[in-house]
Amino acid sequence: MSINKNSKEKKVIIVGGGPTGLFAAYNLLEKGFAVELYDQMSAVGKKFLVAGHGGLNLTHSESLPTFTSKYGKEAKRFKPWLERFSPKDLRQWCQKLGVETFVGTSGRVFPQKFKAGEMLLLWLKKLKENPHFRLFTKHRLIQIEVNNKKLGKRNDLPKSTLIFESENQKVSVPIFEKQSAVLFALGGGSWSKTGSDGFWIEAFQTLGLLVAPFKSMNSGFECNWSTHFEKKAQFKPLKNISLSFQNQTSRGELMVTPYGIEGGALYPLSGLLRDEIEKNQKTNTEMGTKVYLDLYPDLDKEELIERLNKPRGKNSLSNHLRKKVKLGSLAFSLLKEVTSKDILKDNERLAETLKHLPLKLLTIRPLEESISTSGGLTFNNLDDSLMVSSLPGFFAAGEMLDWEAPTGGYLLQGCFSTAYHVSNSILSYFSS
C-alpha cells in the first residue's frame, strides 16, 4: 500500500505526534508546505496530556542566560535555538492559539485557564482547518529504506521510503528528491504508554546512525529504608525544603516513598546524581551516593539552635520539635532513620543535621517511571540545521535527540525551540 506515490507537491512528512511534531506541523503549514503527520498511537499528543496532568508547565520566565544554563553540556548548542524561539515567543504563540498564560510565584509559566487537553484541542483544530494537513494515526515506523544511489538518479524513483506498520499492513511512504522532506520527532524512552517507547532506535541504527542509550532523567531514586520507616514513607511530601549535591542546590517539594524519594526538589539534580552513581559503580568506589537535605532553607543554624534551646518541659522530643521548629511527623521519622540517638540529644549537632541531613541514594528509578530521558540520536549524526548528514532532507528534533533538561518548563521549551529551528531549516533546504 502506498500513499501519495505520484504527488509532486512539496511536502514535509513528520513522524511523531508529540509536542515537537505538532509544533513543527503548525510552523510548516504557516510557511506554505503540505504536511503529513504520522503517529503510532490512536490519537496524537498523548505525552503532552500526561505532562499537563498536574498543571501544564509550558516554560519559565527567568532570564535567558539562566534559562539556557539548564541544558547542561548542551547549553551552548541550545543557546541560538532558544534565542530564535524564546520563552517569550512561546507565550506569544500560545496567545495566537487562543491560550493566555501567566507566570506563577515560582517563575514558571502556565496556561491561564486551559488545561493540557483543552489547549491540545485548540491546537489540533488549527491544524485540521488547514486543507494541506493530513493526519495518519496507528502508523508505527518500522524501517527506513534508502535506495541505491545509482537508481536514485532516476527522477521517477524515490530516494528513500518510510515503511510503517498500520493495522497489520505495511504502508510505504516514498520520499522524492527535493519534493519531500522528513522530520523525525519520535520522542525519548519514558512513558511508553504514550507512544514514547524508543521503538525507532533499531531503524536508525540499521542506517549506521549513532544512538546513545536512554537513561532516566527527572526521576526518583531508591534508598535502603528500614522496614519500620518504609511503612511510614507512603508517598508523603516534605514541603519547602532544599537538596544539595556537590555545588548544586535545588529547592521545592520532596516526596518520600516506600522505595526512596521523588519530587520537584530532586529532579534538577537527577542527572548529576545518576552519573555519579554510575561512576561509583564502574570504579567500585562506593554503592550509590549521598545528597544533603535542608529541612529549613529559610532559617540559619543559629536561629534553629536558639529555638531548640527553649525549655522542653515534659514534652517528648517529637512534640518539642513540632512546637519549636514545626517539624512534622514524617520529617521526624526520617531524622531518626538516618541519624544517631547521640545527635538527637545535642541541640547544636541536631540543628546542623536539620540543615544538612544526609540521604544515601542507591540507584535511579527505571525509564518507565521517569518524566524524561537523556540519550537518543546523537548530535554527531546531524549538521547545524539538525539535518541527518548522511540523509539530505531528513531532519530530527525534540526529545529523541541526545540532550536533557530539568522539569520546570525546560523540556517543553527545548522541544518547541528545536522544532522551530528545524522548520526554518526545512524552508532553507527547499530553497537551496
Phi and psi in degrees as a GROMACS rama.xvg file:
@    title "Ramachandran Plot"
@    xaxis  label "Phi"
@    yaxis  label "Psi"
@TYPE xy
-126.025  145.136  SER-2
-115.644  127.986  ILE-3
54.2953  36.5141  ASN-4
-57.9302  -36.9877  LYS-5
-102.798  8.66099  ASN-6
-67.8741  135.185  SER-7
-106.19  1.94158  LYS-8
-71.3426  134.945  GLU-9
-70.0162  122.641  LYS-10
-143.524  164.96  LYS-11
-117.825  127.315  VAL-12
-94.1105  118.26  ILE-13
-106.978  127.63  ILE-14
-110.394  108.036  VAL-15
122.353  120.275  GLY-16
-110.33  38.6502  GLY-17
-89.8087  -167.616  GLY-18
-54.9065  -39.7809  PRO-19
-64.0762  -51.5514  THR-20
-64.8978  -41.3646  GLY-21
-68.1348  -38.4341  LEU-22
-69.665  -40.6651  PHE-23
-61.9646  -40.4282  ALA-24
-58.5566  -45.8262  ALA-25
-57.1885  -48.266  TYR-26
-67.7384  -41.0459  ASN-27
-68.9245  -37.0075  LEU-28
-62.6312  -39.8629  LEU-29
-63.4177  -29.3612  GLU-30
-83.7615  0.707906  LYS-31
95.413  7.26093  GLY-32
-84.7385  152.759  PHE-33
-80.9012  141.228  ALA-34
-128.211  128.931  VAL-35
-113.793  123.961  GLU-36
-115.424  128.08  LEU-37
-115.268  136.197  TYR-38
-142.671  144.292  ASP-39
-77.763  -17.2185  GLN-40
-86.0686  169.51  MET-41
-75.7891  -16.696  SER-42
-147.377  150.631  ALA-43
-88.8552  164.961  VAL-44
76.5019  17.5765  GLY-45
-64.2492  -39.2117  LYS-46
-70.2063  -33.1102  LYS-47
-61.7421  -40.4271  PHE-48
-66.2545  -42.2634  LEU-49
-65.8612  -41.1955  VAL-50
-61.8806  -32.5091  ALA-51
-95.3016  9.19006  GLY-52
-60.2454  -41.5136  HIS-53
-97.1897  17.299  GLY-54
117.055  119.727  GLY-55
-82.1967  100.244  LEU-56
-87.0825  100.5  ASN-57
-77.1003  -43.8999  LEU-58
-163.673  -164.093  THR-59
-136.203  149.414  HIS-60
-93.0721  -1.41534  SER-61
-64.1756  169.29  GLU-62
-59.6634  150.761  SER-63
-62.4844  -40.6415  LEU-64
-59.4441  -42.1908  PRO-65
-65.6944  -43.1217  THR-66
-58.3879  -48.3624  PHE-67
-61.8244  -34.5872  THR-68
-62.6448  -20.4244  SER-69
-70.0999  -10.0947  LYS-70
-91.1577  11.4105  TYR-71
55.4454  -128.197  GLY-72
-64.7315  -17.2351  LYS-73
-101.897  13.0568  GLU-74
-58.9086  -42.6565  ALA-75
-63.3407  -38.2767  LYS-76
-69.399  -39.3837  ARG-77
-77.4188  -21.3468  PHE-78
-51.822  -53.4547  LYS-79
-65.617  -32.183  PRO-80
-67.9286  -39.6528  TRP-81
-72.0521  -28.2811  LEU-82
-71.9607  -37.1578  GLU-83
-75.8577  -33.4181  ARG-84
-136.332  91.8134  PHE-85
-90.9603  172.22  SER-86
-54.2059  -36.5367  PRO-87
-64.166  -41.8045  LYS-88
-63.9353  -37.246  ASP-89
-64.7444  -40.6877  LEU-90
-64.7667  -37.0469  ARG-91
-67.5676  -38.341  GLN-92
-64.6199  -41.6497  TRP-93
-59.1245  -42.2452  CYS-94
-61.5074  -42.3424  GLN-95
-61.5667  -35.5811  LYS-96
-70.5846  -23.169  LEU-97
108.658  16.019  GLY-98
-117.212  109.006  VAL-99
-77.9786  145.652  GLU-100
-120.932  164.169  THR-101
-143.413  159.192  PHE-102
-98.7421  121.864  VAL-103
-76.633  175.485  GLY-104
-62.3068  -24.8054  THR-105
-84.0146  -4.18321  SER-106
91.5354  -7.19606  GLY-107
-76.5736  151.876  ARG-108
-107.271  131.277  VAL-109
-132.038  157.561  PHE-110
-64.6947  142.202  PRO-111
-61.6389  -48.0777  GLN-112
-137.465  -17.0923  LYS-113
-83.5095  136.59  PHE-114
-88.3487  175.24  LYS-115
-56.6905  -43.0272  ALA-116
-62.8508  -41.8844  GLY-117
-69.4657  -38.2628  GLU-118
-65.7611  -41.3287  MET-119
-62.9584  -39.5794  LEU-120
-61.1142  -44.0916  LEU-121
-61.8338  -43.5729  LEU-122
-60.2943  -50.1654  TRP-123
-66.2948  -34.0228  LEU-124
-60.7231  -44.2821  LYS-125
-60.8064  -42.6653  LYS-126
-65.1751  -47.9623  LEU-127
-71.0515  -20.4823  LYS-128
-71.8738  -18.7871  GLU-129
-83.2579  122.273  ASN-130
-66.3411  -13.3265  PRO-131
-96.1744  10.9245  HIS-132
-108.407  131.045  PHE-133
-129.947  134.705  ARG-134
-115.73  130.59  LEU-135
-124.136  107.413  PHE-136
-93.862  171.376  THR-137
55.9774  38.0207  LYS-138
-120.678  109.181  HIS-139
-102.592  120.439  ARG-140
-68.1447  123.346  LEU-141
-118.65  -18.0519  ILE-142
-160.088  148.07  GLN-143
-121.917  111.789  ILE-144
-95.6606  123.929  GLU-145
-106.93  119.556  VAL-146
-73.9007  156.33  ASN-147
-53.9787  133.701  ASN-148
-59.0306  -36.8817  LYS-149
-64.792  -46.6557  LYS-150
-65.7208  -34.0643  LEU-151
-64.4149  -14.0693  GLY-152
-71.6533  -20.5446  LYS-153
-74.7796  126.425  ARG-154
-67.2186  -21.9582  ASN-155
-85.2914  -1.34706  ASP-156
-110.182  141.151  LEU-157
-69.7988  147.569  PRO-158
-76.352  -20.4968  LYS-159
-161.82  169.21  SER-160
-141.763  132.57  THR-161
-92.0714  129.469  LEU-162
-108.784  120.231  ILE-163
-111.383  154.96  PHE-164
-107.613  126.58  GLU-165
-143.724  118.252  SER-166
51.1376  47.6341  GLU-167
66.034  17.3729  ASN-168
-120.424  152.442  GLN-169
-92.9252  130.466  LYS-170
-116.01  124.19  VAL-171
-103.475  127.457  SER-172
-117.343  106.097  VAL-173
-75.365  144.521  PRO-174
-117.184  114.056  ILE-175
-98.1509  144.821  PHE-176
-53.723  123.8  GLU-177
60.5651  7.87675  LYS-178
-106.972  -26.9796  GLN-179
-133.61  144.107  SER-180
-124.166  157.298  ALA-181
-124.62  133.395  VAL-182
-118.693  119.259  LEU-183
-91.0331  123.871  PHE-184
-135.969  64.8128  ALA-185
-95.0993  2.15013  LEU-186
76.6944  177.653  GLY-187
-95.1354  -144.328  GLY-188
-117.078  12.8582  GLY-189
-102.944  157.283  SER-190
55.0229  60.1267  TRP-191
-60.3951  -26.2161  SER-192
-63.8556  -17.3952  LYS-193
-91.3425  -1.45154  THR-194
102.114  -9.14151  GLY-195
-88.263  78.3864  SER-196
-120.603  3.30773  ASP-197
69.6515  15.487  GLY-198
-61.9026  -23.2571  PHE-199
-72.5412  -15.4522  TRP-200
-56.1745  -46.4918  ILE-201
-58.872  -42.5506  GLU-202
-61.5374  -36.0491  ALA-203
-77.0062  -39.2228  PHE-204
-65.4011  -33.5693  GLN-205
-59.3144  -30.8276  THR-206
-84.2187  2.53509  LEU-207
84.4109  14.6112  GLY-208
-87.3969  142.025  LEU-209
-86.0036  125.291  LEU-210
-121.537  117.499  VAL-211
-73.137  138.679  ALA-212
-57.3914  141.547  PRO-213
-69.6982  141.006  PHE-214
-132.266  150.168  LYS-215
-63.7898  141.095  SER-216
-144.423  150.79  MET-217
51.1205  59.9169  ASN-218
-136.709  162.475  SER-219
-79.0134  170.901  GLY-220
-131.208  154.682  PHE-221
-93.9652  142.127  GLU-222
-124.797  155.867  CYS-223
-94.0064  77.073  ASN-224
-72.9764  154.207  TRP-225
-71.0713  158.629  SER-226
-59.4289  -37.6847  THR-227
-62.2928  -47.2289  HIS-228
-73.4  -34.0273  PHE-229
-54.6805  -36.6856  GLU-230
-68.0157  -28.1225  LYS-231
-85.2091  -22.8179  LYS-232
-88.8279  64.6208  ALA-233
-101.412  64.9919  GLN-234
55.3991  50.5598  PHE-235
-106.676  143.937  LYS-236
-92.7643  148.562  PRO-237
-107.368  114.374  LEU-238
-97.3523  151.101  LYS-239
53.3632  56.5879  ASN-240
-122.045  172.825  ILE-241
-132.41  151.873  SER-242
-119.779  141.862  LEU-243
-127.804  139.758  SER-244
-147.195  126.466  PHE-245
53.5883  -121.843  GLN-246
-104.828  16.3999  ASN-247
-109.08  139.969  GLN-248
-131.143  138.817  THR-249
-132.331  141.568  SER-250
-121.842  147.35  ARG-251
156.695  -137.802  GLY-252
-112.152  145.122  GLU-253
-124.649  127.272  LEU-254
-96.9076  124.31  MET-255
-96.2563  124.453  VAL-256
-120.293  165.706  THR-257
-59.2077  -24.8424  PRO-258
-101.16  -13.6632  TYR-259
163.522  -127.282  GLY-260
-135.604  151.039  ILE-261
-136.925  176.39  GLU-262
120.376  167.068  GLY-263
-60.6843  -30.1121  GLY-264
-71.9769  -24.3023  ALA-265
-88.8899  -38.1715  LEU-266
-56.8572  -41.4889  TYR-267
-61.8057  -21  PRO-268
-97.4319  -4.09589  LEU-269
-63.2747  -36.6889  SER-270
-64.7063  -45.9975  GLY-271
-61.52  -44.8382  LEU-272
-65.7515  -42.663  LEU-273
-58.8195  -47.5049  ARG-274
-65.8925  -37.4784  ASP-275
-65.9303  -42.6621  GLU-276
-63.0344  -42.6731  ILE-277
-62.6255  -42.2972  GLU-278
-62.1871  -44.1766  LYS-279
-63.9036  -36.1237  ASN-280
-64.4017  -42.3903  GLN-281
-68.0717  -36.2296  LYS-282
-95.8413  -1.46021  THR-283
55.7499  30.3728  ASN-284
-67.5773  -55.5306  THR-285
-160.796  165.397  GLU-286
-90.0492  120.743  MET-287
77.9574  -160.305  GLY-288
-158.478  168.852  THR-289
-107.529  141.842  LYS-290
-122.709  152.03  VAL-291
-116.126  130.288  TYR-292
-104.614  126.729  LEU-293
-105.082  109.159  ASP-294
-76.8825  -15.0892  LEU-295
-134.577  68.3119  TYR-296
-65.1299  -17.6317  PRO-297
-96.4054  -0.0762205  ASP-298
-120.862  140.982  LEU-299
-88.6175  170.55  ASP-300
-60.5873  -41.1559  LYS-301
-63.3517  -39.9849  GLU-302
-67.0896  -37.3187  GLU-303
-63.6299  -44.302  LEU-304
-59.6791  -43.6636  ILE-305
-58.8068  -43.2845  GLU-306
-69.8519  -39.6756  ARG-307
-68.0777  -28.6126  LEU-308
-76.917  -8.61522  ASN-309
-65.3465  148.5  LYS-310
-51.2059  132.58  PRO-311
-88.3409  -28.9624  ARG-312
61.3421  -136.947  GLY-313
-92.8223  4.27091  LYS-314
-66.4094  142.918  ASN-315
-67.7317  165.474  SER-316
-60.1231  -41.152  LEU-317
-63.8351  -41.1191  SER-318
-69.1089  -38.6203  ASN-319
-60.2618  -46.3343  HIS-320
-67.9486  -35.2145  LEU-321
-65.4369  -42.6194  ARG-322
-76.5146  -38.9889  LYS-323
-89.4452  -34.2089  LYS-324
-128.483  9.86182  VAL-325
56.4501  42.4777  LYS-326
-83.1704  119.741  LEU-327
-74.0999  169.982  GLY-328
-65.1552  -38.3166  SER-329
-64.9966  -45.2343  LEU-330
-62.2537  -39.0086  ALA-331
-65.5998  -43.0251  PHE-332
-62.1394  -40.2188  SER-333
-64.8025  -40.7587  LEU-334
-57.6818  -47.1714  LEU-335
-67.0281  -31.8791  LYS-336
-65.1319  -37.226  GLU-337
-113.439  1.35357  VAL-338
-125.661  169.716  THR-339
-94.1524  163.37  SER-340
-64.4615  -31.2542  LYS-341
-60.3828  -39.9129  ASP-342
-65.557  -38.0589  ILE-343
-65.193  -20.7131  LEU-344
-92.0378  -9.49515  LYS-345
-115.979  108.169  ASP-346
-60.7629  -35.1657  ASN-347
-68.1662  -46.375  GLU-348
-67.5384  -34.8216  ARG-349
-64.7463  -44.6514  LEU-350
-61.2495  -42.0263  ALA-351
-61.0161  -40.5626  GLU-352
-69.3196  -39.5463  THR-353
-61.8776  -27.2526  LEU-354
-91.9694  -12.9756  LYS-355
-150.312  60.5591  HIS-356
-83.3585  118.095  LEU-357
-80.7039  132.035  PRO-358
-122.154  126.996  LEU-359
-89.4411  117.428  LYS-360
-101.373  126.103  LEU-361
-90.8476  -43.8178  LEU-362
-162.184  157.117  THR-363
-80.3494  152.888  ILE-364
-71.4325  161.267  ARG-365
-64.0991  162.313  PRO-366
-51.4948  -44.26  LEU-367
-58.9493  -26.3679  GLU-368
-97.5604  -2.65087  GLU-369
-83.8206  149.443  SER-370
-71.7332  -37.0547  ILE-371
-148.318  178.704  SER-372
-134.415  153.248  THR-373
-97.3631  175.155  SER-374
87.7404  175.551  GLY-375
125.062  -164.042  GLY-376
-62.5502  121.327  LEU-377
-77.1642  154.032  THR-378
-69.7389  -17.4274  PHE-379
-65.7366  -18.448  ASN-380
-78.7401  -11.0573  ASN-381
-121.252  151.993  LEU-382
-90.6232  -174.407  ASP-383
-63.6875  -22.2126  ASP-384
-83.533  -1.00267  SER-385
67.9568  28.0097  LEU-386
-93.2425  140.305  MET-387
-65.8284  118.986  VAL-388
-57.8076  -37.3608  SER-389
-85.8027  -5.84198  SER-390
-133.759  79.1638  LEU-391
-53.936  133.73  PRO-392
92.3818  -4.07001  GLY-393
-109.232  124.662  PHE-394
-122.789  163.43  PHE-395
-143.232  147.66  ALA-396
-155.928  167.23  ALA-397
83.193  -155.333  GLY-398
-72.8654  -12.1779  GLU-399
-71.4244  -14.1191  MET-400
-82.2921  160.117  LEU-401
-84.4873  83.3872  ASP-402
-150.558  166.218  TRP-403
-147.442  156.037  GLU-404
-155.979  154.61  ALA-405
-75.1949  168.149  PRO-406
-68.1983  169.054  THR-407
117.67  10.8273  GLY-408
105.376  -10.6455  GLY-409
-71.7919  -35.086  TYR-410
-65.6326  -51.9639  LEU-411
-64.1006  -43.2301  LEU-412
-59.8676  -42.0043  GLN-413
-60.0136  -40.3301  GLY-414
-65.5736  -46.0987  CYS-415
-63.9432  -43.2863  PHE-416
-68.4763  -39.7444  SER-417
-68.4107  -36.3237  THR-418
-64.4711  -40.5023  ALA-419
-63.2802  -44.1487  TYR-420
-61.1577  -45.5375  HIS-421
-65.2017  -37.4076  VAL-422
-57.363  -43.8299  SER-423
-68.009  -36.7074  ASN-424
-63.8042  -39.9149  SER-425
-65.2682  -39.6638  ILE-426
-59.5012  -44.3946  LEU-427
-64.9766  -38.4837  SER-428
-60.0409  -46.0397  TYR-429
-71.7874  -24.8114  PHE-430
-83.5864  -19.362  SER-431
